[in-house]
């Protein structure tokens, strides 16, 4: 929710009643409950775009960060990735693991277009104590956990043809699942069954 109060809001579908559960000074772009219902991960403005005059138009969007709100402790924290390249601070997307203990996220540069100049896939525990870069290239996005939570699949566009890559969390092994063709050179991950 962004106006009149900014933060996380719950809507009771049956009654239409809205309840602000966490107030924030940041604009919230999207939020998702963890599968166990104990957390809410949400995208929020980290930095506003640079100010420009009308003569110097700039297409740079705001930089978006990932935050996690605990419904148990009513606490809120930023999900930062300590091993990411310095200018990779813009979260493009995220997904919960089935056990609610980890998040997979696409993190990259703040650019005018999607996915931008550079983006990688990372996996982090909620407490940020264990963080892994799942992707190798600088153009990987759309992470999705396997149903058992043991792997993350993502789209890698580091080469001229898009590839679906599976990253096994325990072994650290990356496996190419499929490569696109010249005629159909894109993948969009919706779900994993």
C-alpha positions in Angstrom: 0.0 0.0 0.0 1.3 3.5 -0.8 -1.3 6.0 0.1 -2.4 7.7 2.4 -0.3 5.6 4.7 2.7 3.7 3.3 3.6 0.2 4.3 2.2 -3.3 4.4 -1.6 -3.6 4.4 -3.9 -6.6 4.7 -7.2 -6.6 3.0 -10.1 -8.8 4.3 -11.8 -9.9 1.1 -15.1 -10.7 2.8 -15.5 -7.4 4.6 -13.4 -5.1 2.5 -11.6 -4.0 5.7 -8.0 -2.8 5.3 -5.5 -3.1 8.2 -2.1 -1.5 8.1 0.2 -4.1 9.7 3.6 -2.3 9.1 4.1 1.3 8.4 7.0 2.3 6.2 8.4 5.5 4.8 9.3 3.7 1.6 7.0 3.0 -1.4 6.0 -0.7 -1.5 6.1 -2.2 -5.0 5.0 -5.8 -4.2 4.8 -8.2 -1.3 4.4 -12.0 -0.8 3.7 -14.1 2.3 6.1 -16.9 3.0 4.6 -20.3 2.5 4.5 -20.8 6.3 2.7 -17.5 6.8 5.3 -16.1 9.3 7.0 -13.6 7.0 6.2 -11.1 4.3 8.9 -10.3 1.8 8.4 -7.1 -0.1 10.0 -4.8 -2.6 10.4 -1.2 -1.6 12.1 1.9 -2.9 15.7 2.0 -1.7 16.7 5.2 -3.5 14.7 7.6 -5.6 15.8 8.3 -9.2 18.2 11.2 -9.7 16.6 14.6 -9.8 16.8 16.3 -13.2 15.5 19.4 -14.9 12.9 19.2 -17.6 15.7 19.8 -20.2 17.7 16.8 -19.0 15.2 14.0 -18.9 16.5 10.8 -17.2 14.8 7.4 -17.6 16.5 5.9 -14.5 13.9 4.3 -12.2 14.1 4.1 -8.4 16.4 1.5 -7.0 14.4 -1.3 -5.4 15.4 -3.2 -2.3 14.1 -6.4 -0.7 12.9 -6.3 2.9 11.4 -9.0 5.1 8.8 -8.3 7.8 8.2 -10.9 10.6 4.6 -11.3 11.6 5.8 -13.0 14.8 8.2 -10.4 16.1 6.8 -7.4 14.2 10.3 -6.6 13.0 11.5 -5.5 9.6 14.9 -5.9 8.0 16.7 -5.3 4.7 17.8 -8.4 2.7 21.2 -7.3 1.5 23.6 -9.6 -0.3 27.1 -9.1 1.0 28.9 -10.8 -1.8 27.2 -9.0 -4.7 29.2 -6.6 -6.9 29.2 -3.1 -5.4 26.8 -1.5 -7.9 24.3 -4.5 -7.9 21.8 -3.1 -5.4 18.5 -3.2 -7.4 16.3 -6.2 -6.8 14.4 -7.3 -9.9 12.4 -10.2 -8.5 12.4 -12.7 -5.6 10.8 -16.1 -4.7 10.3 -17.9 -1.4 11.7 -21.4 -0.8 8.9 -24.0 -0.1 10.1 -24.2 3.6 10.2 -20.4 4.0 13.8 -20.5 5.2 15.4 -19.0 2.1 14.8 -16.4 -0.7 16.1 -16.5 -4.2 16.5 -13.1 -5.8 17.6 -11.5 -9.0 19.9 -8.6 -8.1 21.5 -6.2 -10.5 22.2 -2.7 -11.6 19.6 0.1 -11.7 19.0 0.8 -15.4 16.3 2.3 -17.7 15.4 -1.1 -19.2 14.7 -4.6 -17.8 16.8 -6.6 -16.8 19.5 -3.9 -17.2 23.2 -4.0 -17.8 24.0 -6.7 -15.2 21.9 -9.0 -13.0 22.6 -12.2 -11.1 20.7 -14.8 -9.1 21.4 -15.2 -5.4 20.0 -17.4 -2.6 20.0 -16.2 1.0 18.7 -17.5 4.3 16.3 -15.3 6.1 18.9 -14.4 8.7 21.4 -13.6 5.9 24.0 -16.0 7.4 24.3 -18.2 4.3 24.3 -16.5 0.9 25.2 -18.0 -2.4 25.5 -16.7 -5.9 23.6 -19.3 -7.9 24.4 -17.8 -11.3 27.7 -17.4 -13.0 27.0 -14.9 -15.8 26.1 -11.2 -15.6 22.6 -11.6 -17.2 20.7 -14.2 -15.1 17.2 -13.6 -13.8 13.7 -15.0 -12.8 14.8 -17.4 -10.1 12.4 -20.2 -9.0 12.8 -22.8 -6.3 12.1 -26.5 -7.1 9.1 -28.0 -5.2 11.5 -29.7 -2.7 13.5 -26.5 -2.2 16.8 -28.2 -3.2 17.4 -26.4 -6.4 16.8 -23.0 -8.1 16.2 -22.7 -11.8 16.7 -19.4 -13.6 17.0 -17.9 -17.1 20.6 -17.1 -18.2 21.0 -14.7 -21.1 24.8 -14.2 -20.8 25.3 -15.8 -24.2 23.4 -15.0 -27.4 20.8 -17.8 -26.8 18.9 -17.9 -23.6 19.3 -21.0 -21.4 17.4 -22.5 -18.5 19.9 -23.3 -15.7 19.3 -25.5 -12.6 21.5 -24.7 -9.6 21.6 -27.5 -6.9 22.0 -25.8 -3.6 23.7 -28.6 -1.7 26.3 -29.5 -4.4 26.7 -26.1 -6.0 26.4 -27.8 -9.4 24.8 -25.9 -12.4 23.1 -27.9 -15.1 21.8 -26.6 -18.4 18.2 -27.8 -18.7 17.5 -26.3 -22.1 18.7 -23.8 -24.6 16.5 -21.5 -26.7 16.6 -21.5 -30.5 17.3 -18.6 -32.8 13.6 -18.4 -33.6 12.4 -18.5 -30.0 15.1 -17.0 -27.9 13.5 -16.3 -24.6 12.1 -18.1 -21.5 9.7 -16.8 -18.9 9.5 -18.9 -15.7 6.0 -19.2 -14.3 6.1 -22.2 -12.0 7.7 -25.5 -11.3 5.8 -28.7 -10.8 
